[in-house]
Amino acid sequence: METKGVKKMNRLKTNFLGKEFKNPMVTSSGCFGFGLEYKDYFDPNVLGGIVVKGITMEPRDGNYGTRIAETPGGMLNCVGLENPGIDYFENVIVKNIKSSGIESPIIVNINGKVIEEYVEIAKRVENIPEVDMIELNISCPNVKDGGMAFGAKPEVAGAVTKAVREVTTKPLIVKLSPNVTDIVHIAKVVEENGADAVSLINTLLGMAIDIKKRKPVLGNTFGGFSGPAVKPVALRMVYQVYKNVNIPIVGMGGISSTEDAIEFMMAGATMVSLGTGLFSNPILPVEIKDGLEKFCEENGLENIQEIVGAAHN
Ligand SMILES: Cc1cc2nc3c(=O)[nH]c(=O)nc-3n(C[C@H](O)[C@H](O)[C@H](O)COP(=O)(O)O)c2cc1C
């Protein structure tokens, strides 16, 4: 409870890439639309920042057929980067976000089929003043033409990071794929090529089969696996990457409680990102924000950032 006349200490305030976030919580791309879709559940300004759905140069319809399948403790999706394209994003969506009163920083997740397209979209985003940071998605597992192909090969991951770095002054977060043998190597390569931060993990490649039809459930055969079931894998990767890079980490993969968020921070994440957890509990950000404040109070922390990397000590 706030004592009269005494300003409550903001123990969650987090400086991330030179920008002040009111707390270390963002939303994961593709799980929070464009910031307004959950406004009936909670004020989006509760969030530290908002990462919007992946944007491409041209509008995309996404994949045909079944796009979502539930799994024990998680889900598969093959949305296939459906989005309205950069023109609509710049001219309509960004304006709507700002006129709705959202003040939390906006991070735009960008995608391309070839390096030139990543460069082109990064140049466009560079000129949108309302956008605070770029998240470079080199890890989408459910589009045939690109995405994960960039994130799985270190030399390609390095080349696309370098090319985008050259055309943007905005902070650049590179989103890593878990579908690799050595995540640490890829993280180091993108760091060397100009990434200001890394976010991990994107979804794991998975599938489901309809035994009556004797066919894959998903229209795209394979899809991205996410949700609580992936958390141990994601946490392990954040832990490994933290040990080996000097740039901050946005940790995600299965976060569905305050305890999960704390684990990610103790593994080394400066920021935590909420994705699939929002689908089963739309007020998760409110619960985690309150939970983190309580954790700070109970553990005598002046700021939540004191626990980042604590599990390595
Ligand atoms: C329906 C859906 C759509 C997604 N779309 C994107 C996307 O457009 N760009 C991206 O980088 N990641 C996308 N992701 C991946 C999430 O941002 C996140 O990295 C992943 O789901 C792991 O976190 P979670 O287990 O908390 O969901 C999507 C995930 C889901 C479930």
The ligand as a MOL file (V3000), in Angstrom:
LIG
                    3D

  0  0  0     0  0            999 V3000
M  V30 BEGIN CTAB
M  V30 COUNTS 31 33 0 0 0
M  V30 BEGIN ATOM
M  V30 1 C 0.1140 -17.5400 -33.0220 0
M  V30 2 C 1.5610 -17.1260 -32.9610 0
M  V30 3 C 2.0540 -16.1940 -33.8810 0
M  V30 4 C 3.4030 -15.8130 -33.8370 0
M  V30 5 N 3.8680 -14.8730 -34.7270 0
M  V30 6 C 5.1550 -14.4640 -34.6620 0
M  V30 7 C 5.6430 -13.4400 -35.5290 0
M  V30 8 O 4.9210 -12.8750 -36.3580 0
M  V30 9 N 6.9650 -13.0730 -35.4300 0
M  V30 10 C 7.7970 -13.6580 -34.4990 0
M  V30 11 O 8.9820 -13.2940 -34.4320 0
M  V30 12 N 7.3450 -14.6050 -33.6410 0
M  V30 13 C 6.0570 -15.0190 -33.7040 0
M  V30 14 N 5.6060 -15.9650 -32.8210 0
M  V30 15 C 6.5250 -16.5290 -31.8010 0
M  V30 16 C 6.3430 -15.8400 -30.4320 0
M  V30 17 O 6.5990 -14.4560 -30.5320 0
M  V30 18 C 7.2720 -16.4710 -29.3620 0
M  V30 19 O 8.6020 -16.2920 -29.7510 0
M  V30 20 C 7.0200 -17.9620 -29.1660 0
M  V30 21 O 5.6430 -18.2650 -29.2680 0
M  V30 22 C 7.5660 -18.5080 -27.8380 0
M  V30 23 O 6.9790 -17.8720 -26.7250 0
M  V30 24 P 5.6390 -18.4330 -25.9740 0
M  V30 25 O 5.8740 -19.8990 -25.6980 0
M  V30 26 O 5.5210 -17.6140 -24.7470 0
M  V30 27 O 4.5100 -18.2170 -26.9270 0
M  V30 28 C 4.2630 -16.3730 -32.8560 0
M  V30 29 C 3.7490 -17.3070 -31.9240 0
M  V30 30 C 2.4220 -17.6740 -31.9610 0
M  V30 31 C 1.9040 -18.6590 -30.9480 0
M  V30 END ATOM
M  V30 BEGIN BOND
M  V30 1 1 1 2
M  V30 2 1 2 3
M  V30 3 2 2 30
M  V30 4 2 3 4
M  V30 5 1 4 5
M  V30 6 1 4 28
M  V30 7 2 5 6
M  V30 8 1 6 7
M  V30 9 1 6 13
M  V30 10 2 7 8
M  V30 11 1 7 9
M  V30 12 1 9 10
M  V30 13 2 10 11
M  V30 14 1 10 12
M  V30 15 2 12 13
M  V30 16 1 13 14
M  V30 17 1 14 15
M  V30 18 1 14 28
M  V30 19 1 15 16
M  V30 20 1 16 17
M  V30 21 1 16 18
M  V30 22 1 18 19
M  V30 23 1 18 20
M  V30 24 1 20 21
M  V30 25 1 20 22
M  V30 26 1 22 23
M  V30 27 1 23 24
M  V30 28 2 24 25
M  V30 29 1 24 26
M  V30 30 1 24 27
M  V30 31 2 28 29
M  V30 32 1 29 30
M  V30 33 1 30 31
M  V30 END BOND
M  V30 END CTAB
M  END
